Amino acid sequence: MARQRVVELTLLLLAAFITVATVTISAVDERVAWSWGVVPYLTGLMVLWAVTHLALRRWASSSNGLLFPITALLQGLGFAFIVRIDPELANNHFAWSVAATCGFLLVLKGLDDLNWLQKARPYVGVVGALLLLAPGIIAAGPGTRGSSSTIDIGAVSIAPQQLGNLFLITFFAAWLSRYRSRNTAEHLGQVQPLDGDPSRFLPLVGGWLLISILVIFHSDMSLGFTTFIIFVSMWWIAAGRMRDLAVFLAAITGSLVVAAGSIAETKSIFAAWIDPWGNPELGNASIQSSFALAGGGLTGTGPGGGSADLIPGATDLFAFVPLAEELGFIGGAAVLLSYLLLVGVGLRLAVAARTEFDTILASGIAIFFGAQAWASIAAVVRFLPPTGLSLPFVALNGSLLVTCNIALALLLKVSEAAPNVSERTQLLPQISVQIPGDQ
């Protein structure tokens, strides 16, 4: 117990030092319109980290000690570059950080047993689908024009799709855990093979319908992409049947062909990806990002020395650009490694989990972090079409920050229940692994 929290506190102090140093260095640059009004918000962010650490000591004392410091470092770097671009955004960032911390503490304290989520599977699934589809439904209603991924409540804009994805991760974890248990029993010869049971296609049909609705009817390629990656990964961990996967991929390909060939908005996105110079409206940010990333070089221009304030969406959709430009290739690689470490720790916790539900839930959350980060960065470097996805914990996207903190709390709850077993085969001593080719 003490060792995990000591590791966490040490790494938190390191994250705080890096954050303060980055803010300080950027403030020295004469081109940065820095304000002393940023200091109270920076101090408040450190206080929120301290409150979270104390809460983990009290309510999840044996949970993993690496997860929270990694996310704190990413959040601190995001704050440093957001206030460097526009100091007036410090208030907005801190307000969403308070909301995210409250969501984290609510899950950490209020959710004593993860099995409750498994029992509430139908309700969780319905809420997740509604949150995922709500913005598109509202935008398609009478009196509205165009498509929007946000719901405006007064002066606050909320994007509930990522929270909907988290609800659906929980729903699919509860649903698919039965198939994983069935596969284990089938391997042990306790039940008949599942190949003859058509019910095994139900999760695939549900996933295909959901992704097709997002891509075709809501024209949301970015959300469809992340939902696809998360669902396929969770299904593969639970079922792992190659022929079923091939059928599912063929169905998804058909939906993408329909969307790319008949929806004007999707055509514009692909056109801007292929030739950003020919579509200035959608391709301008990609062009400027390419020049900014090239100008960063190996070691970067230094905090405050970049041109991120000239790039549209530098605090949200293109949040990776100021990081990679001002910290250089080395700093950008360090950010990528942070996400890789976050995903790796999450998957390791999934391997050590006690129940099938915990395993699939932890895997889904880890893949959620990884897919969101990878798609956001891949779009910036033009490896993917413009996705409209924000960088987790870094970007000024309050809804995503709240969702990621809730997901982090769930992952920490899984880590608290994970056994400390040095030899993983002790968990399932009856199962013997047969290497292909061995008879």
Secondary structure, DSSP 8 states (H G I E B T S, - for coil): -HHHHHHHHHHHHHHHHHHHHHHHHHHHSTTS---TTHHHHHHHHHHHHHHHHHHHHHH-TTS-SSHHHHHHHHHHHHHHHHHHH-GGGHHHHHHHHHHHHHHHHHHHHH---THHHHHTHHHHHHHHHHHHHHHHHHHTSTT--S--S-EEETTEEE-THHHHHHHHHHHHHHHHHHHHHHHHHHHTTSS--GGG-GGGGHHHHHHHHHHHIIIIIS--HHHHHHHHHHHHHHHHHHT--HHHHHHHHHHHHHHHHHHHHH-HHHHHHHHHHH-GGG-HHHHHHHHHHHHHHHHHTTT-S-TT-S-GGGSTTTTTTTTHHHHHHHHHHHHHHHHHHHHHHHHHHHHHHHHH-SSHHHHHHHHHHHHHHHHHHHHHHHHHTTSS-------TTTSS-HHHHHHHHHHHHHHHHHHHHS---SSGGGSSTT-----TT--
